[in-house]
Amino acid sequence: MAAAGIIMAAIFLVPVFSGKYQALVAAAVAANPMYAFFIVAFARFLAIVVAPLPGQPVAFMSMAVMPWWQAWLANFVGADTGAIVAFLIARKFREPVAARFTGLRDLHAFEAALTGRMRFWGFLGLRFVVAGALDFFSYAAGLSKISFHVFVLATVLADIPISLAFFYFGGIAAQYGVYIMIGF
């Protein structure tokens, strides 16, 4: 699995660091924007569902070769769809599958502290805090008692402002150079 992660990172980071390949990929994206959208969305989906795969290289590459709003939309659709699928996998297969991706003890302690109405607000707050670990968090949420609807609502409510800011400012930074974008 580590080899797959390294290969995925290399494939998506080469266009970020190589001006020649970046121009080539940007031209392909401009010629086929729907294909680019689906490739980015699918790669982000895989990075969430197959938790060890890295999603950040996909995000950086998309910011470097797509307009910020297209990069945001493709990443948002792929990541949030992957989060929903990870939640449903954990809900269906429970601990044997999800334990590979998350710490069960911490989840049960957090859930015991929240009751009823506070569960949504606690989950939403936690979702903001762990924005970078959507894959692990989604598997953990699938093991909790939180309802599917609350999970989806909290995930979308937390992901929209975080990812919009990330891709907007990251897209601006990408215009000034790759190292400024990565520094951002």
N, C-alpha and C positions, 0 to 999 in steps of 0.2 A: 504494500500500500504506500510505503514511503517513496518508492520509485515512481509510482503513478503521480504522487504529489509533486515530486521534483520535475517530472516531465511536463505536467500541466503548468507549473510555475514558469518553466523555461519557455514553453510555447507562447504564453501570454506576456511574458516580460521582454522577450527579444524585440518586439515592435516598440516598446517603451524606451529602451536604451539605444536602439540603433535607428538613426535618422533615416537611413536608406529603407529599412524594413517598415518603419513607421509611415513613410510616404506611400509605400506599396500597399500596406494594409488600409491606410486612410483612403486611397483611391478605390480599393476594392469595396470598402464600406460605402463610399459615395455612389458607386455604381450599383450596389446591391444592398440598400439599407435594410430591407426586410430580412435577408439572410443574416446580415450582421446582428440584427436584433435577436433573432432566434438562436444564433450561436452563443451570444453573450448570455441570454436568458437561460439557455440550457446548461451552459458551463456553471453559472451561479447556482442553478438548481442542483446540479451534481455536487457542487462544493458544500451544499447544506445537507443533502441527504446522505452522501458518503462523507461523513464528518472529517476524516483526516485530510481530505483534499482542500487545498487553499483557495479561497475565493478572492482574496485581495489582489493577486496578479490580474485576474479578469477585470476587476474594477479599475485598476490603474491603466490597463491596456485600453479599456473602453473610453476612459477619460482622455487618453492621448489621441485617439483616432476618430472619435464621434463628438458631435455637439453635446454639451453637458446634459441637456434635457433628454436626449436619446439614450445616452449612457445611463442616466438615472433611471429612466423608465425600464430599460432592459434589465438592469441589475435589480431593481425593485420587484419586477414581476418574477424573475427567476428565483431570487432569494426568498421572497415571501411565499411563493408556491412551494419551494423546497421546505420551508419551515412548516407549512401545513402538512406536507407529506411526512416529514419527520415526526411531527406530533401524532399523526394517524398511525404510523408504524409503531411508535412507542405505545400508543393506546391499544393497538391490536396485539402486539407480541410481548408487551410488558417488560419486566426486568431482564429476561435473558438477552434481549437485543439491546435495549436502551442502556443497560449497565455498562456496555462497552464505550458509551459516549459521554456519560455524565456521572457525577457522584450522587448516589442515592441517599446517603445519610443527610447531606445538606438540604436536599430537596424535601425530605420528610420533616425536618426541623423547621424549615421555612413555612411549609404548608400548615403545620400544627399551630403556628403562631397567628395565622390569619383565619378569620371566620367570615362567612356570609359575604356581606357587602364589602368588607375590607379586602377580600380576596382579589377583586378586580383591581383596586387601587394599588395594592401591594404588588400584584403581578405586573401592572403597568409601570410602576416605579422600578421594579427589578429589571424589566425589559429595557428601560432606558439605560440602566447601569451596565448591562451586559450586551450592549449593542453589537459589539464585535464578535460575540460568541453565539450567534443566532442558531447555529447548528446544534450545539450542545444544549442550549437553553430550550429549544423546541422538543428535543427528545425528553428532557427532564419534565417539561410541562405535560407531555403526553402521559407521563406516569402519575401526575398529580390528579387531584379531584376537580381541577378547573374545567369548566365546560368548553366545548369546542368553540362556541360563539364568543365567549369571553377571550379565549386565546387569540382568535382571529382579530377581534376588535382591538385588543391591547397591542398585538403585534403590528398591525397596520398603523394605529395611532402613534406608536413609538417610532416606527420605522420611517414614516413620511418626513417628519421634520429633520431627523438625524441624517437620513440619506440625501434629502434635498440640499441641506447645507453642505454636506460632504462633496456631492457631485457639482454643485454650483461653484463653490470656492476651489475645489480641485480642478474643475474645468478651466477656471480663470488662471490658476497656477500653471496648468499644463501649457497654456499659451506662452508662458515665459520660460519654459524649459522643464525637462524631466526631473531635474534634481530639486527644483523649487516645488514641483507637484508632489514628489515623494516626501520632501521635508514637511509639506503641509499635512 
